[in-house]
Amino acid sequence: MGPSSYPLLQNQHLSASRAARAEASARKTYCTGVNVVFIDRSGRRIPVQGRVGEDVLRLAQRHDIELEGACEASLACSTCHVYVSQELVDKLPVPDEREEDMLDLAPQLQENSRLGCQIILTKELEGVEFTLPKITRNFYVDGHVPKPH
């Protein structure tokens, strides 16, 4: 049996590889910052600086922002669901079918909904705001907060 016999594992590997490449790229471009604002569930604005090539989930976790990411960026949940500021949402690539499938499971879905693990920062996203939805749904264990690796 080849890798195509296990499509879920293959997708997980691809997502892990993508995340590793993004992290390596982020380390190389450390001085290339992108100013980002997270708006938490209470409405508090949290300005942070991300790195070009870094994904939004890891950026949030690096700054202790409550963006869960229960599946650790393997596209198996919607707990890193965010709303992207309207003026910059069109700067993002169109979500692929797997991301759209996971977004369909997210409560309070909006037109500007995206998964943070699938948003890779670019200089074009300078000043972007990511609003955390009031609720998320974790089918694994509600209340469990995984630790970033």
Stockholm file with secondary structure:
# STOCKHOLM 1.0

chainA/1-149         MGPSSYPLLQNQHLSASRAARAEASARKTYCTGVNVVFIDRSGRRIPVQGRVGEDVLRLAQRHDIELEGACEASLACSTCHVYVSQELVDKLPVPDEREEDMLDLAPQLQENSRLGCQIILTKELEGVEFTLPKITRNFYVDGHVPKPH
#=GR chainA/1-149 SS CCGGGCHHHHHHHHHHHHHHHHHHHHHHTTTCEEEEEEECTTCCEEEEEEETTCBHHHHHHHTTCCCCCTTSSSSSCCTTEEEECTTTGGGSCCCCHHHHHHHTTSTTCCTTEEEGGGCBCCGGGTTEEEECCSCCCCSSCTTCCCCCC
#=GC SS_cons         CCGGGCHHHHHHHHHHHHHHHHHHHHHHTTTCEEEEEEECTTCCEEEEEEETTCBHHHHHHHTTCCCCCTTSSSSSCCTTEEEECTTTGGGSCCCCHHHHHHHTTSTTCCTTEEEGGGCBCCGGGTTEEEECCSCCCCSSCTTCCCCCC
//
